[in-house]
């Protein structure tokens, strides 16, 4: 729409429009308004007086409002950025709407925000701390531990042991328990070598089983870093107790004499090292040794084949009970090493103190 303004008002408007049309450094790149000013002489106005020197100003409001700038350029053909250009809104190319959309997409895809509490807890659990709390708590839990062992103190009789430990942990350091062990004993090749090479007959016993009550104290606990990637928790415990043992003699002349057995009591001390399964709160591995000391009866020396008149052997000792009565107690030892796996019940526990 075009308007025609004459007279002094036209002069004022013309001056204002010239000022508005002049681009400033701040708005030169975004101004799309064009104004057209020209003078109309008296002859064009067709006034009656024909002598008035009034200027006519024609203002194209549509062009001033940007309706005529369809090609996106100004009158001088300069480049004008489109209205939707994000560089005018954000100098660094960041758009709040895009950030909100990315956060929403991350929430929908199930990914954790790096600053979220869950993410921080997960990262914290993956760290190796200089001081950590104990890997497993044993207080008020039962321990059931099957074991396999081997005797190491007798070169002439080898014992293979199968045992079972049952402990109740009064605290993480102390426990009361029962231990039962069965033995399979057999003569070693050295036993026969002595007989044939030296002409000597050995007097030896085999252990049938042992059972004892024990008290366990765990004074040592530590950690070992494995390639700076994981921690191996370990502990060492000592045991002391007492119980019952049954032994049996190995007759020197097995084809002539029957063996006899002896029930006896004794004491035991032990040392047990333990480590734990990773990420499992109810299984551990054990390596240990036990030292038994007890009184035992050996086969009498006068028990032999030369029992005829004038012989050196006592014919009354051919009977097993008589030979047992004639024997005297002597100090004996039994040292075994064993491997075991411990199962703890209940299978879970709760920490009562913070990390």
PAZAPA-4460 file (N, C-alpha, C; in steps of 0.05 Angstrom, whole numbers, plus 32768, in hexadecimal, padded with zeros to 4 digits):
% residues 355
    n_x    n_y    n_z   ca_x   ca_y   ca_z    c_x    c_y    c_z   seq   type   mol
   8011   7FE8   8000   8000   8000   8000   8012   8019   8000     1      X     A
   800C   802B   7FEF   801C   8043   7FEC   800C   805B   7FF8     2      X     A
   801A   806C   8006   800F   8084   8012   801E   809C   8007     3      X     A
   800F   80B2   8003   801C   80CB   7FF9   801A   80E0   800F     4      X     A
   8031   80EA   8016   8032   80FE   802C   803F   8117   8021     5      X     A
   8034   812E   8026   803F   8147   801C   8044   815B   8032     6      X     A
   8053   816E   802B   8057   8184   803E   806D   817F   8052     7      X     A
   806C   818E   8068   8082   818B   807C   8083   8170   8088     8      X     A
   806D   8163   808A   806D   8148   8096   807E   8135   8085     9      X     A
   807C   813A   806A   808C   8129   8058   80AA   812D   805D    10      X     A
   80B2   8145   8063   80CE   814A   8069   80D8   813C   8081    11      X     A
   80C8   813D   8096   80CF   812F   80AF   80D1   8111   80AB    12      X     A
   80BD   8107   809D   80BD   80EA   8098   80D5   80E2   8087    13      X     A
   80DB   80F3   8073   80F2   80EC   8061   810C   80EB   8071    14      X     A
   810F   80FF   8083   8128   80FE   8093   8129   80E6   80A5    15      X     A
   8112   80DF   80B1   8112   80C7   80C3   8118   80AE   80B3    16      X     A
   810C   80AC   809B   8110   8093   808C   812C   8091   8082    17      X     A
   8138   80A7   807B   8154   80A6   8073   8165   809B   8089    18      X     A
   8160   80A5   80A2   816F   809B   80B9   816B   807D   80BD    19      X     A
   8151   8075   80BA   814A   8059   80BE   8156   8048   80A8    20      X     A
   8157   8052   808F   8161   8042   8079   817F   803F   807A    21      X     A
   818D   8051   8087   81AA   804F   8088   81B2   8037   809A    22      X     A
   81C1   8023   808F   81C8   800C   80A0   81DC   8012   80B5    23      X     A
   81D9   8008   80CC   81EC   800A   80E2   81FC   7FF0   80E4    24      X     A
   8214   7FF1   80F1   8224   7FD9   80F3   8215   7FC2   8101    25      X     A
   8203   7FC9   8113   81F6   7FB4   8122   81E0   7FA7   8112    26      X     A
   81D3   7FB8   8100   81BB   7FAD   80F3   81BE   7FAB   80D5    27      X     A
   81D5   7FB1   80CA   81D9   7FB1   80AD   81D5   7F96   80A1    28      X     A
   81DC   7F82   80B0   81DB   7F66   80A6   81BF   7F5B   80A7    29      X     A
   81AD   7F67   80B7   8192   7F5C   80BB   817C   7F6E   80B1    30      X     A
   8182   7F86   80A7   816D   7F98   809E   8163   7F90   8083    31      X     A
   8149   7F8C   8080   813D   7F85   8066   8129   7F9A   805D    32      X     A
   8127   7FB1   806B   8113   7FC5   8064   811F   7FD8   804F    33      X     A
   8110   7FDD   803A   8119   7FF1   8025   8105   8008   8023    34      X     A
   810F   8020   8022   80FE   8038   8020   8104   8046   8006    35      X     A
   80F1   8052   7FFA   80F4   8060   7FE1   80EB   807D   7FE5    36      X     A
   80FC   8090   7FE1   80F6   80AC   7FE4   80FC   80BB   7FCA    37      X     A
   80EA   80CA   7FC1   80EF   80DB   7FAA   80DD   80F3   7FAB    38      X     A
   80E5   8108   7F9D   80D7   8121   7F9D   80C4   8123   7F86    39      X     A
   80AE   812E   7F8B   8099   8132   7F76   8096   8150   7F72    40      X     A
   809A   8159   7F59   8098   8176   7F54   807C   8180   7F54    41      X     A
   8079   819A   7F52   805F   81A6   7F54   804E   819E   7F3C    42      X     A
   805B   819A   7F25   804B   8193   7F0E   803F   8177   7F10    43      X     A
   804C   8166   7F1F   8041   814B   7F22   802B   814B   7F36    44      X     A
   802C   815D   7F4B   8017   815D   7F5F   7FFD   8168   7F53    45      X     A
   7FFF   817A   7F41   7FE7   8185   7F35   7FD7   8197   7F47    46      X     A
   7FE4   81A5   7F5A   7FD6   81B6   7F6C   7FCD   81D0   7F5F    47      X     A
   7FBA   81DD   7F6B   7FAF   81F5   7F60   7FC3   820C   7F61    48      X     A
   7FD3   820D   7F77   7FE5   8223   7F78   7FFC   8221   7F66    49      X     A
   8005   8207   7F5F   801A   8203   7F4C   8035   820E   7F55    50      X     A
   8036   821B   7F6C   8050   8226   7F74   805B   821B   7F8E    51      X     A
   804C   8208   7F9A   8056   81FD   7FB4   806C   81E8   7FAE    52      X     A
   807F   81EB   7FBF   8097   81DA   7FBC   8096   81C2   7FCF    53      X     A
   807F   81B7   7FD3   807D   81A0   7FE6   8088   8187   7FD9    54      X     A
   8096   8178   7FE9   80A1   815E   7FE0   808D   8148   7FE7    55      X     A
   808A   8136   7FD5   8079   811E   7FD9   808B   8106   7FE0    56      X     A
   8083   80F8   7FF4   8092   80DF   7FFC   807F   80C8   7FFA    57      X     A
   8087   80B5   7FEB   8077   809C   7FE7   8085   8086   7FF8    58      X     A
   8076   807B   800A   8081   8067   801D   8074   804C   8016    59      X     A
   8084   8039   8010   807A   801E   800B   807D   800E   8025    60      X     A
   8067   800D   8034   8068   8000   804E   806D   7FE2   804C    61      X     A
   8063   7FD6   8036   8068   7FBA   8032   8085   7FB4   802F    62      X     A
   8093   7FC4   801F   80B0   7FC0   801C   80BF   7FC5   8035    63      X     A
   80B5   7FDA   8045   80C3   7FDF   805E   80C0   7FC8   8071    64      X     A
   80AA   7FBA   8070   80A5   7FA3   8082   80B2   7F8A   8078    65      X     A
   80BF   7F8A   8061   80CC   7F73   8056   80BC   7F62   8044    66      X     A
   80A3   7F6C   803C   8092   7F5B   802B   809D   7F59   800F    67      X     A
   80AC   7F6E   8006   80B6   7F6D   7FEB   80D1   7F60   7FE8    68      X     A
   80DE   7F58   7FFE   80F9   7F4C   7FFD   80F6   7F2E   7FFA    69      X     A
   80EC   7F25   7FE3   80E7   7F09   7FDF   8100   7EF9   7FDA    70      X     A
   8114   7F07   7FCE   812D   7EF9   7FC7   8140   7EF8   7FDE    71      X     A
   8138   7F02   7FF6   8149   7F01   800D   8160   7F14   800D    72      X     A
   8161   7F27   7FFB   8177   7F3A   7FF9   816D   7F56   7FFC    73      X     A
   817E   7F68   8002   8178   7F84   8005   8179   7F92   7FEA    74      X     A
   8178   7FAC   7FEB   8179   7FBB   7FD3   8194   7FBB   7FC6    75      X     A
   81A9   7FB7   7FD5   81C3   7FB6   7FCA   81CC   7F9A   7FC3    76      X     A
   81BA   7F87   7FC4   81C0   7F6C   7FBD   81D1   7F5D   7FD1    77      X     A
   81D4   7F67   7FE9   81E5   7F59   7FFE   81D7   7F40   8008    78      X     A
   81E7   7F2E   8013   81DC   7F15   801E   81CF   7F1A   8039    79      X     A
   81B8   7F11   803D   81AA   7F13   8056   81A4   7EF8   8061    80      X     A
   81AC   7EF1   8078   81A7   7ED6   8083   8189   7ED1   8086    81      X     A
   8181   7EB9   8081   8164   7EB2   8085   815C   7EB5   80A2    82      X     A
   8142   7EBA   80A6   8139   7EBE   80C2   813E   7EA6   80D3    83      X     A
   813E   7E8E   80C7   8141   7E76   80D8   815E   7E6D   80DC    84      X     A
   8171   7E7E   80D5   818D   7E77   80D7   8194   7E76   80F5    85      X     A
   819F   7E5F   80FE   81A5   7E5C   811B   81BD   7E6C   8123    86      X     A
   81CE   7E75   810F   81E5   7E84   8117   81DE   7E9F   8123    87      X     A
   81C6   7EA9   811B   81BE   7EC3   8127   81B4   7EBF   8143    88      X     A
   81AA   7EA7   8149   81A0   7EA2   8164   81B5   7E9A   8178    89      X     A
   81C8   7E89   816E   81DD   7E7E   817F   81F8   7E80   8171    90      X     A
   820A   7E90   817B   8223   7E94   816D   8234   7E7B   816D    91      X     A
   8230   7E68   8180   8240   7E50   8182   8232   7E38   8177    92      X     A
   821C   7E3B   816A   820E   7E25   815E   8200   7E13   8171    93      X     A
   81FC   7E1B   818A   81EE   7E0B   819E   81D1   7E13   819F    94      X     A
   81C0   7E00   819F   81A4   7E06   819F   8198   7DF8   81B8    95      X     A
   818A   7E08   81C8   817E   7DFC   81E0   816A   7DE6   81DA    96      X     A
   815C   7DEB   81C4   8148   7DD6   81BC   8155   7DBC   81B5    97      X     A
   816D   7DBE   81A7   817B   7DA5   81A0   8185   7D97   81B9    98      X     A
   818F   7DA7   81CC   8199   7D9A   81E5   8183   7D8C   81F4    99      X     A
   816B   7D99   81F5   8155   7D8D   8202   814D   7D73   81F4   100      X     A
   814D   7D74   81DA   8146   7D5C   81CB   815A   7D46   81CF   101      X     A
   8174   7D4C   81D0   8189   7D38   81D4   8186   7D2B   81F0   102      X     A
   8180   7D3C   8204   817C   7D31   821F   8164   7D1F   8220   103      X     A
   814F   7D27   8212   8137   7D16   8211   813D   7CFC   8203   104      X     A
   814C   7CFD   81ED   8153   7CE4   81DF   8164   7CD2   81F0   105      X     A
   8177   7CDE   8200   8188   7CCE   8211   8178   7CC0   8227   106      X     A
   8164   7CCF   8232   8153   7CC3   8247   8142   7CAC   823B   107      X     A
   8138   7CB0   8222   8128   7C9B   8216   8138   7C83   820F   108      X     A
   8152   7C86   8208   8163   7C6F   8200   816E   7C61   8219   109      X     A
   816A   7C6A   8231   8173   7C5C   8249   8190   7C63   8251   110      X     A
   819D   7C75   8244   81B9   7C7D   824B   81B9   7C8F   8263   111      X     A
   81CE   7C8B   8274   81D0   7C9B   828C   81DE   7CB6   8286   112      X     A
   81D5   7CCA   8292   81E2   7CE4   8291   81FD   7CE1   82A0   113      X     A
   8213   7CEB   8294   822D   7CE8   82A1   822E   7CF4   82BD   114      X     A
   821D   7D08   82C2   821C   7D15   82DC   8207   7D09   82EF   115      X     A
   81F9   7CF4   82E6   81E3   7CEA   82F6   81EE   7CDA   830E   116      X     A
   81DE   7CD7   8322   81E6   7CC9   833A   81ED   7CAB   8334   117      X     A
   81DD   7C9F   8323   81E1   7C83   831D   81FC   7C7F   830F   118      X     A
   8203   7C92   82FC   821C   7C90   82EE   8234   7C94   8301   119      X     A
   8231   7CA7   8314   8247   7CAB   8327   824B   7C93   8339   120      X     A
   8235   7C86   8342   8238   7C6F   8352   8245   7C58   8343   121      X     A
   823E   7C55   832A   824A   7C40   8319   8267   7C45   8316   122      X     A
   826F   7C5D   8310   828B   7C64   830D   829B   7C60   8327   123      X     A
   828E   7C66   833D   829B   7C64   8357   82A0   7C46   835E   124      X     A
   828D   7C35   8357   8291   7C18   835D   82A7   7C0C   834C   125      X     A
   82AD   7C18   8335   82C2   7C0D   8324   82DE   7C16   832C   126      X     A
   82E1   7C27   8340   82FB   7C31   8348   8307   7C1E   835D   127      X     A
   8321   7C1D   835D   8330   7C0E   8372   8339   7C22   8387   128      X     A
   832F   7C1F   839F   8336   7C31   83B5   834E   7C27   83C4   129      X     A
   835C   7C3A   83D0   8373   7C32   83E0   836A   7C23   83F9   130      X     A
   8354   7C2C   8405   8349   7C1E   841C   832D   7C16   8415   131      X     A
   8328   7BFC   8416   830E   7BF1   8410   8304   7BE1   8428   132      X     A
   82EA   7BDE   8429   82DF   7BCD   843E   82E3   7BB0   8437   133      X     A
   82DF   7B9F   844B   82E4   7B82   8447   82D2   7B77   8432   134      X     A
   82DE   7B65   8422   82CF   7B59   840B   82B7   7B49   8414   135      X     A
   82B9   7B3A   8429   82A3   7B29   8432   82A1   7B2B   8451   136      X     A
   8289   7B2C   845A   8284   7B2C   8477   827A   7B10   847F   137      X     A
   8287   7B04   8494   8281   7AE9   849C   8271   7AE8   84B6   138      X     A
   826E   7AFE   84C3   8261   7AFE   84DD   8245   7AF2   84DC   139      X     A
   823F   7AE0   84EF   8225   7AD3   84F2   821D   7AC3   84D8   140      X     A
   8231   7AB8   84CC   822C   7AA7   84B5   8239   7A8B   84B9   141      X     A
   822D   7A76   84AD   8238   7A5C   84AE   824A   7A57   8496   142      X     A
   825F   7A48   849B   8272   7A42   8485   8274   7A23   8483   143      X     A
   826F   7A19   846B   8271   79FD   8465   8286   79F9   8450   144      X     A
   829C   79EA   8456   82B3   79E9   8445   82BC   79CC   8440   145      X     A
   82B6   79C0   842A   82C2   79A6   8422   82DF   79AA   841B   146      X     A
   82F0   7996   8422   830D   7999   841F   8319   797F   8414   147      X     A
   832F   7982   8406   8340   796C   83FD   835C   7971   8406   148      X     A
   8369   795C   8412   8384   7961   841D   8397   794A   8418   149      X     A
   83AF   794D   8422   83C5   793A   841E   83D8   793C   8435   150      X     A
   83E0   7926   8441   83F4   7926   8457   8410   7929   844B   151      X     A
   8421   7937   845A   843C   793E   844F   8452   7937   8463   152      X     A
   844C   792C   847A   8461   7928   848E   846C   790C   848F   153      X     A
   845F   78F9   8482   8468   78DD   8484   8470   78D3   8468   154      X     A
   848A   78CE   8463   8492   78C5   8449   848B   78A8   8442   155      X     A
   8482   7899   8456   847D   787C   8452   845F   7876   8450   156      X     A
   844F   7887   845A   8431   7883   8458   8425   789E   844F   157      X     A
   8417   789C   8438   840B   78B4   842D   83ED   78B3   8433   158      X     A
   83E2   78CA   843C   83C6   78CC   8442   83B8   78E0   8430   159      X     A
   83A2   78D8   8424   8391   78EA   8415   8378   78F0   8426   160      X     A
   8373   790A   8429   835E   7912   843C   8346   791F   842E   161      X     A
   832F   7919   8439   8316   7925   8430   8308   7930   844A   162      X     A
   8304   794A   844B   82F9   7955   8463   82E3   7969   845F   163      X     A
   82D8   7971   8475   82C2   7985   8475   82C4   7997   848E   164      X     A
   82C3   79B1   8489   82C3   79C5   849E   82A8   79D1   84A1   165      X     A
   829F   79D5   84BA   8287   79E3   84C0   828D   79F8   84D5   166      X     A
   828B   7A11   84CE   8292   7A27   84E1   827A   7A3A   84E4   167      X     A
   8278   7A46   84FB   8266   7A5C   84FF   8276   7A74   8508   168      X     A
   8274   7A8A   84F9   8284   7AA2   84FE   8277   7AB4   8512   169      X     A
   8283   7AB6   8529   8279   7AC8   853E   827D   7AE5   8536   170      X     A
   8292   7AEB   8527   8298   7B05   851C   82A8   7B01   8502   171      X     A
   82B1   7B17   84F6   82C1   7B14   84DE   82DD   7B09   84E4   172      X     A
   82E4   7B07   84FE   82FE   7AFE   8505   82FE   7AE2   8513   173      X     A
   82E9   7ADA   8520   82E9   7AC3   8530   82D2   7AB0   8529   174      X     A
   82D8   7A96   852B   82C4   7A82   8525   82C9   7A69   8535   175      X     A
   82B3   7A5A   853A   82B4   7A40   8547   82AA   7A2B   8532   176      X     A
   82B8   7A14   8533   82B0   7A01   851E   82B7   79E4   8525   177      X     A
   82AE   79D2   8513   82B4   79B6   8514   82C1   79AE   84FA   178      X     A
   82D5   799B   84FC   82E3   7992   84E5   82E4   7973   84E6   179      X     A
   82DD   7966   84D0   82DF   7949   84CE   82EE   7942   84B5   180      X     A
   8301   7930   84B7   8313   7928   84A1   8316   790A   84A0   181      X     A
   8311   78FE   8489   8317   78E2   8484   8330   78DF   8473   182      X     A
   833F   78C9   8479   8359   78C5   846C   8359   78AA   845E   183      X     A
   8366   78AA   8447   836C   7892   8438   838A   788F   8438   184      X     A
   8395   787C   8449   83B2   7879   844C   83BC   7861   843E   185      X     A
   83D4   7864   8432   83E0   784D   8424   83FE   7850   8425   186      X     A
   840C   7839   8425   8429   783A   8425   8434   7845   840B   187      X     A
   844A   7854   840E   8457   7860   83F7   846C   784C   83ED   188      X     A
   8477   7851   83D5   848D   7840   83CB   84A5   783F   83DD   189      X     A
   84AA   7853   83EC   84C1   7854   83FE   84BF   783F   8414   190      X     A
   84A7   7839   841C   84A2   7825   8431   84AD   780A   8428   191      X     A
   84A7   7802   840F   84B1   77E8   8405   84CE   77EA   83FF   192      X     A
   84D9   7801   83F6   84F5   7803   83F0   8506   77FE   8408   193      X     A
   84FE   7808   841F   850D   7804   8438   850D   77E6   843E   194      X     A
   84F7   77D9   843A   84F5   77BD   8441   8507   77AB   842F   195      X     A
   8508   77B0   8415   8517   779F   8404   8534   77A7   8402   196      X     A
   853A   77C1   8404   8556   77CA   8401   8566   77C8   841B   197      X     A
   8558   77CE   8431   8566   77CE   844B   8560   77B6   845C   198      X     A
   854C   77A7   8455   8544   7790   8465   8537   7798   847F   199      X     A
   852A   77AF   8480   851D   77B9   8498   84FF   77BA   8494   200      X     A
   84F1   77B6   84AA   84D4   77B7   84AA   84CC   77D0   84BA   201      X     A
   84BC   77E1   84AE   84B4   77FA   84BB   849B   77F6   84CB   202      X     A
   849A   7805   84E1   8482   7805   84F2   8474   7820   84EC   203      X     A
   845C   781E   84E2   844D   7836   84D9   8430   7833   84DE   204      X     A
   8423   7849   84E0   8406   784B   84E4   83F9   785B   84CE   205      X     A
   83E1   7856   84C8   83D1   7867   84B6   83BB   7875   84C7   206      X     A
   83B3   788D   84BF   839D   789B   84CC   8384   7896   84BE   207      X     A
   836E   788F   84CC   8354   7889   84C0   8343   78A2   84BF   208      X     A
   8341   78B1   84D4   8331   78C9   84D4   8338   78DB   84EC   209      X     A
   8331   78F3   84EA   8335   7907   84FF   831D   7919   8500   210      X     A
   8316   7922   8518   8300   7935   851C   8307   7947   8533   211      X     A
   8301   7960   8531   8309   7972   8547   82F7   798B   8547   212      X     A
   82F6   7997   855E   82E9   79B2   8562   82FF   79C7   8561   213      X     A
   82FA   79DD   8553   830F   79F1   854F   8305   7A0D   8553   214      X     A
   8317   7A1E   855A   8312   7A3B   855B   8324   7A48   8546   215      X     A
   8318   7A5A   8536   8325   7A67   8520   8327   7A85   8526   216      X     A
   833F   7A90   8522   8343   7AAC   8525   8351   7AB7   850C   217      X     A
   8346   7ACC   8501   834F   7AD7   84E8   835E   7AF2   84ED   218      X     A
   8378   7AF2   84F1   8386   7B0B   84F7   8390   7B1B   84DF   219      X     A
   8391   7B0E   84C8   839D   7B1C   84B0   8388   7B1F   849A   220      X     A
   8387   7B37   848F   8376   7B3C   8478   8384   7B50   8466   221      X     A
   8383   7B4C   844C   8390   7B5E   8439   8386   7B5C   841D   222      X     A
   8392   7B6C   840B   8389   7B6E   83EF   83A2   7B6E   83DD   223      X     A
   83A0   7B62   83C6   83B5   7B62   83B2   83A9   7B6D   8398   224      X     A
   83B7   7B81   838D   83AE   7B8C   8373   83B9   7B7B   835C   225      X     A
   83A7   7B73   834A   83AE   7B62   8333   83AF   7B73   831A   226      X     A
   83C7   7B7A   8310   83CB   7B8A   82F8   83BC   7BA4   82FA   227      X     A
   83B9   7BAE   8312   83AB   7BC8   8316   838F   7BC8   830A   228      X     A
   8383   7BB1   8308   8368   7BAE   82FD   8354   7BA3   8311   229      X     A
   835D   7B93   8323   834A   7B86   8336   8359   7B82   8350   230      X     A
   834A   7B7D   8365   8355   7B78   8380   834E   7B5C   8388   231      X     A
   8362   7B4E   8393   835F   7B34   839E   835F   7B36   83BD   232      X     A
   8349   7B30   83C9   8347   7B32   83E6   8350   7B17   83F2   233      X     A
   8360   7B18   8407   8369   7AFF   8413   836A   7B02   8432   234      X     A
   836A   7AEC   8440   836D   7AEC   845C   837A   7AD3   8466   235      X     A
   8386   7AD4   847D   8393   7ABD   8489   8389   7AB9   84A5   236      X     A
   8381   7AA0   84AB   8376   7A9A   84C5   8386   7A83   84D2   237      X     A
   8386   7A83   84EC   8392   7A6D   84FC   837C   7A5E   850A   238      X     A
   8380   7A44   850E   836D   7A33   851C   837B   7A23   8532   239      X     A
   836C   7A1E   8547   8376   7A0D   855C   835F   79FD   8567   240      X     A
   8364   79E5   856E   834E   79D4   8578   8358   79B9   8582   241      X     A
   8345   79A8   8586   834B   798D   8590   8335   797A   8589   242      X     A
   833B   7960   8587   8327   794D   8580   8331   7930   8582   243      X     A
   8326   791F   8571   8329   7902   8573   8336   78F9   8559   244      X     A
   8347   78E4   855B   8354   78D8   8544   8353   78BA   8546   245      X     A
   834F   78AC   8530   8351   788F   852F   8367   7887   851C   246      X     A
   8379   7877   8525   8390   786D   8515   838F   784F   8513   247      X     A
   839E   7844   8501   83A0   7827   84FE   83BD   7820   84F7   248      X     A
   83C7   780B   8504   83E3   7802   84FE   83E4   77F4   84E3   249      X     A
   83FB   77F5   84D7   8400   77E6   84BE   8413   77CF   84C7   250      X     A
   8408   77B6   84C9   8419   77A0   84D4   8432   779C   84C2   251      X     A
   8448   7796   84D0   8460   7790   84C1   845E   7776   84B1   252      X     A
   844E   7763   84BC   8449   774A   84AE   842B   7749   84A9   253      X     A
   8423   7756   8494   8406   7758   848F   83F8   773D   848A   254      X     A
   8407   772A   8480   83FB   7710   847B   83F8   76FF   8495   255      X     A
   8404   7708   84AB   8403   76F8   84C4   83F2   7706   84D9   256      X     A
   83F3   7720   84DA   83E6   772E   84F0   83D0   7741   84E7   257      X     A
   83BD   7744   84F9   83A7   7757   84F4   83AE   7772   84FF   258      X     A
   83A6   7788   84F1   83AB   77A3   84FC   8398   77A9   8514   259      X     A
   83A0   77BC   8523   838E   77C6   8538   838C   77E4   8536   260      X     A
   8376   77EF   8540   8371   780C   853F   8372   7818   855A   261      X     A
   8377   7833   855A   8379   7842   8573   8369   785C   8571   262      X     A
   8358   7860   8586   834A   787A   8588   835A   788B   859B   263      X     A
   835F   78A3   8593   836F   78B5   85A4   8367   78D2   859F   264      X     A
   836E   78E2   85B2   8369   78FF   85AF   8382   790E   85A9   265      X     A
   837E   7927   85A1   8395   7937   859A   838E   7954   8595   266      X     A
   83A2   7964   8590   839E   7980   8589   83A6   7986   856D   267      X     A
   839B   799C   8563   83A0   79A4   8547   83A3   79C2   8545   268      X     A
   83B5   79CB   8535   83B8   79E7   852E   83BA   79E9   8510   269      X     A
   83B1   79FF   8505   83B0   7A02   84E8   83B3   7A1E   84DF   270      X     A
   83B8   7A21   84C6   83BB   7A3B   84B9   83AC   7A3A   849F   271      X     A
   839A   7A4D   849A   8388   7A4D   8483   838A   7A68   8475   272      X     A
   838F   7A67   845B   838E   7A7F   844A   8375   7A7E   8439   273      X     A
   8368   7A95   8435   834E   7A95   8428   834D   7AAD   8414   274      X     A
   8340   7AA8   83FD   833A   7ABE   83EB   831E   7ABA   83E1   275      X     A
   8312   7AD0   83D6   82F6   7AD0   83D0   82F0   7AD1   83B2   276      X     A
   82D9   7AC6   83AB   82D0   7AC7   8390   82C8   7AE4   8389   277      X     A
   82CF   7AEE   8371   82C6   7B09   8369   82A8   7B0A   8364   278      X     A
   829C   7B1E   8370   827F   7B24   836C   826D   7B0E   8377   279      X     A
   8277   7AFC   8387   8267   7AE8   8394   826C   7AEA   83B2   280      X     A
   8256   7AEC   83C1   8258   7AF2   83DE   8256   7AD9   83EF   281      X     A
   8258   7AC2   83E4   8254   7AAA   83F5   8267   7A93   83EE   282      X     A
   827C   7A98   83DF   828F   7A83   83D8   82AB   7A8E   83DC   283      X     A
   82BD   7A7D   83E7   82D9   7A84   83E9   82EA   7A6A   83E5   284      X     A
   8304   7A6E   83DF   8317   7A58   83DC   832A   7A58   83F3   285      X     A
   8333   7A40   83FA   8345   7A3D   8412   835D   7A2C   840B   286      X     A
   8373   7A33   8417   838C   7A23   8417   8397   7A23   8433   287      X     A
   839B   7A0B   843E   83A3   7A0A   845A   83B3   79F2   8461   288      X     A
   83BC   79F1   847A   83CB   79DB   8485   83C2   79D6   84A2   289      X     A
   83C3   79BD   84AA   83BD   79B5   84C6   83D3   79A3   84D1   290      X     A
   83D8   79A8   84EA   83ED   7999   84F8   83E0   798B   8510   291      X     A
   83DF   7970   850F   83D3   7961   8524   83E9   7955   8536   292      X     A
   83E5   7956   854F   83F7   7948   8562   83E6   7938   8575   293      X     A
   83ED   791E   8578   83DC   790C   8588   83ED   78F4   8591   294      X     A
   83E4   78E6   85A6   83F1   78CD   85AE   83E6   78B5   859D   295      X     A
   83F8   78A3   8595   83F0   788D   8585   83FF   7874   858D   296      X     A
   83F3   785D   8587   83FF   7843   858D   8409   7836   8573   297      X     A
   8422   782D   8574   842E   781F   855E   842F   7800   8563   298      X     A
   8434   77F1   854F   8436   77D4   8552   844E   77CD   8563   299      X     A
   844B   77BA   8576   8461   77B3   8588   8478   77A6   8578   300      X     A
   8490   77AA   8581   84A7   779F   8573   84A9   7781   8575   301      X     A
   849D   7775   858A   849F   7758   858F   848A   7749   857F   302      X     A
   847B   7756   856F   8466   7749   855F   8473   7741   8544   303      X     A
   8477   7727   8540   8484   771E   8528   847F   7701   8523   304      X     A
   848C   76F6   850E   8487   76DA   8507   8496   76C5   8517   305      X     A
   84AB   76CD   8525   84BC   76BA   8534   84B0   76B6   8550   306      X     A
   849A   76A5   8551   848C   76A1   856A   8490   7684   8574   307      X     A
   84A0   7674   8568   84A5   7659   8572   84B6   765A   858B   308      X     A
   84B9   7643   8598   84C8   7641   85B1   84E4   764B   85AC   309      X     A
   84ED   765E   85BD   8507   766A   85BA   8508   7680   85A6   310      X     A
   84F1   7687   859A   84F0   769D   8586   84F1   76B8   8594   311      X     A
   84F6   76CD   8584   84F9   76E8   8590   84DE   76F7   8591   312      X     A
   84CA   76ED   8583   84B0   76FB   8582   849D   76EE   8596   313      X     A
   848A   76FE   85A0   8477   76F6   85B4   845E   76EB   85A6   314      X     A
   8458   76D1   85A9   8441   76C7   859B   8426   76D2   85A4   315      X     A
   8425   76DD   85BD   840C   76E9   85C7   8404   7702   85B8   316      X     A
   8418   770E   85AB   8412   7727   859D   8406   7723   8581   317      X     A
   8402   770A   8579   83F5   7705   8560   83D8   770F   8560   318      X     A
   83CC   7710   8578   83B1   771B   857B   83B2   7739   857A   319      X     A
   83A0   7745   856B   83A0   7762   8568   839C   7771   8582   320      X     A
   8389   7767   8593   8383   7775   85AC   839A   7773   85BF   321      X     A
   83A8   775C   85BF   83BF   7758   85D1   83D6   776A   85C8   322      X     A
   83D9   776D   85AE   83EE   777F   85A4   83E8   779C   85AB   323      X     A
   83CF   77A3   85AA   83C7   77BF   85B0   83CC   77C5   85CE   324      X     A
   83C6   77B1   85DF   83CA   77B5   85FC   83E8   77B7   8602   325      X     A
   83F8   77A9   85F3   8415   77A9   85F8   8423   77C1   85EE   326      X     A
   8415   77D0   85DD   8421   77E8   85D1   841E   7800   85E4   327      X     A
   8431   7813   85E2   8430   782B   85F1   842C   7843   85DF   328      X     A
   8420   7858   85EB   841B   7870   85DC   8436   787F   85D6   329      X     A
   8437   788A   85BE   844D   789B   85B6   8442   78B3   85A7   330      X     A
   8452   78C9   85A7   8449   78E1   859A   844A   78DE   857C   331      X     A
   8434   78E5   856E   8433   78E3   8551   842A   78FE   8546   332      X     A
   8430   7901   852C   8429   791A   851E   841B   7914   8504   333      X     A
   840A   7925   84FC   83FD   7923   84E2   83FA   793F   84D7   334      X     A
   8408   7945   84C1   8407   7960   84B4   83FA   795D   8499   335      X     A
   83E6   796D   8494   83D8   796C   847A   83D6   7988   846E   336      X     A
   83D5   7989   8454   83CE   79A2   8446   83B4   799C   8437   337      X     A
   83A4   79B1   8433   838A   79AC   8427   8381   79C5   8417   338      X     A
   836F   79C0   8404   8361   79D4   83F5   8344   79D1   83FA   339      X     A
   8336   79E8   83FB   8319   79E7   8401   830A   79FD   83F4   340      X     A
   82F0   79FA   83F3   82DE   7A0E   83E9   82C9   7A13   83FF   341      X     A
   82C6   7A2C   8407   82B3   7A32   841C   829A   7A3E   8411   342      X     A
   8283   7A36   841C   8269   7A40   8415   825D   7A4D   842F   343      X     A
   8254   7A66   842C   824A   7A75   8443   822C   7A77   8441   344      X     A
   821F   7A73   8459   8202   7A75   845B   81FB   7A86   8473   345      X     A
   81E9   7A9A   8470   81DB   7AA2   8458   81EF   7AAC   8442   346      X     A
   81E5   7AAC   842A   81F6   7AB2   8413   81FA   7AD0   840F   347      X     A
   81EE   7AE1   841F   81F2   7AFE   841C   81F6   7B0B   8437   348      X     A
   81FF   7B24   8437   8204   7B33   844F   8201   7B50   8449   349      X     A
   8200   7B60   845E   81FD   7B7D   845C   8213   7B8B   846B   350      X     A
   821E   7BA0   845E   8232   7BB0   846C   8224   7BC3   847F   351      X     A
   822F   7BC6   8497   8223   7BD8   84AB   8231   7BF2   84AD   352      X     A
   8248   7BF5   849F   8257   7C0F   849F   825B   7C18   8482   353      X     A
   825E   7C32   847D   8263   7C3C   8462   827E   7C33   8458   354      X     A
   8282   7C36   843E   829B   7C2E   8431   82B3   7C3C   843D   355      X     A
***
